[in-house]
């Protein structure tokens, strides 16, 4: 039987990138409180598997899901599904927050990103 090379006990979603694995696993823990959904995290992760270390790809993948869940929240709110919409708004905010993990503080994308959530 081949011996497995175990790098600690931490699950690594991105085997070659500890930092990215640590962040996405942190978001896995938020599923029980509604801060994320496993299927949404997996969709983000699959967009990033072959782009490990590319901070622009990181930003784009998380921002994509933030925008997707924001659109869902707005549709749910319009359909008077306010509790479901509130949950989607929270997830959108969480995904938007992590999308900017590697974006410098003076980056021009920051203000419009935050402004997108202010009306909600």
C-alpha positions, 0 to 999 in steps of 0.5 A: 500500500502506498504511503500517503504524504499527509501535510497536517490535519487540515483539509486542503481544497486547493492542495497547492495553496494553503492560504486559499484552502484556509479561507475557503474552509473558513467559509465552509464553517459558515454554512451552518449559520447561513453565511455560505452554501456548500454548493456555491463555495464549490462553484467558486472553488471549481473556477479556481482549481487551475488558477491557484495563486492568481489573485485576479482570478480569486477576485473574479470568482468570488465577485461572480458569486457575490453578484449572482447571490445579490441578483437572486436576493433582489428577485426573492425580495421582489417576490415577497420572499423576504426571509429567503432574500435576507439570507441571500443578501448575507451570503452576497455580502460575505462573498463580496468581502472575501473577493477583496481579500487580495485587492489593495486598499487603494484599488478603484474597484473597492468603492463601487463594490461596497456601494453595490450593497449599500441599498440592501 
